[in-house]
Amino acid sequence: MADYIKDIRSKVGHNPIILNFAGGILVNAKNEFLLQKRSDFKLWGLPGGAIEFGETAMEACIREFKEETGLDVEISKLLGVSTNFIQDYPNGDEAQSILIMFVVNKVNKEISFTDNETLDLDYFSFNHLPKLFNEQHIHAINNYYLGNYPYYE
């Protein structure tokens, strides 16, 4: 299925649904987090996205990093799982977000994006994070920074 969410939304409209997402934390040598400025919220978040039908969470994380950052990454370890958040989207969609987060290492060094979901990419220190679009991403960063993983909530 080419676009699972689009297919589901064509049937249910903006009604609340449960969606599964995967993403990752990538830190540089300065222990700064790579963040993506998203085109839908116009705010920052961790790279990641929806798991497509038939795809594993690990495959989705790797695919989303490539699409949104141009980076090839490998999964290092499980960061955590978050299941307790309802996300309201600017287009009126509502979903309970099941988020599986990984710690990732980059395989190539070239950051580039042509994805229409990404407005910008940059590294930020823990003490100078921009406003993030999603509470789950804040929890993931906090748990990583505190060494509290794998976590679940």
N, C-alpha and C positions, 0 to 999 in steps of 0.2 A: 504494500500500500504506500503510495508516494507521499501523501501528507495526511497522516492519521487524524490530527486535530481538525484540519479543514473538513475532512470527511465526516467526523463526528458532529462538528458544529453545523454542518449543512442539514443535519437531521434534528438536532436539539436546540438550535439557535443559541441564545445567550443563557439558557437555563444552567443552573449549577451542575457541574460534573466533577468527577475525580480524574486527575491527570497525573501521569508519572514523568518525572524529570530526572536528568542526570547532569552533573557538572563537576567542576574541579577547582582546586586551589593550586595555583602555580606561583611560587615565590622565586625572586631573583637572588643574587648573591648578597644583596643588601637587606634581605628578608622583607622585601616589599611584595605586595600582592598585585597580580595582574588583574585589572578590572576592565570591563567592557561598558561603554556608554551605549545604552540601548535606544533604538529608534522609537519603540512603542511608548516607553515611560519617560524618555529624555533624562533618565537617571542611570547611575552606575550599578553594576552587578557582576557576579562571577560568571565566566563563560560556562555555557551549558544550555540545555534545552530539552524538549520533549523526546521521550523514547518512542521511536516508531514501532509499529506492529512487527513482531518477529525479531526485534533487536534487543540485545542485552543492555543493561545499564552501562557497562564498560564500553561497549561499542558506541553507544550514544554519546558518552562523554568525549571519546576520541574524535568522533565525527563532528560534534558541535564545536570542539576546539579548532578543528581544521577549518570549518565553515566560518566561524566568527573571528578567528585570529590569524589564520594562515599557518598556525603552528601544528606540527606533528608532535603528539605527546604520547607518553606511555603511563599507564596506571602504576603508581607506587604502592598505595595502600588505601584502604577504606577510611574515609574521614568520618562519615556518619550518615544517619538517616533521619529525616524530619518528616513528620506526617500530620502536624497539628496546625496547619496554616491555610486560611482561605484567602485566595488572591482575587482581587477585583481588577480587571483590565480596562484600559482606557476606552476600548471599543464596546464595553458593556458585558463582556464575558465574565463569568464567575467560576472558579474551580478550587476544589481542595487540592492542594499541591503536595504530592508525595515526592520528596526530593532525596536522591541518593548522591552523596558527594564523595569525591575521591581526592587524594593528594596525587598530583601528576608531576612528571618531569618532562621537559621539552627535549625533543629529539633533534630538531633543527633550530637555528637561531633567528630565522627571518620572520618577523611579525608583519603580517599584511592582511588586509581584509577587503573583500569585495562584496561581502554579504550585506544586504540591505537592512539587516537587523542591527548592524554595528555602526555607530556614529564616530566612536573613538576608542582607542585602547591606551592604557597607561598603567604604570606601576605606582602604588601608593603604600606608604608606611602605615602601620597599625594606628599610630597616633595622629595621622593626617588623612583619614579616609574621607572621601566625598559622601554625600547623601546617597544611600543605596535604595533601590526600588523595592526590596523585599526583605522582610524580617528574617526569613530562613537564611539568607546570605549573610546577614549580620551574625546570626548564631554560628554559622559555619566558620566564619573568620575568627570569632571570639574563641570557639572551641579549638581551632588550630593554634591560635596564638598562645592559649593557655596550656597546650599539650594535652587537652582533654579529648582524646579520641582513641578508638571509635566512640562516637556519641550516638544517642538515639533519643528522640523526643516525639 
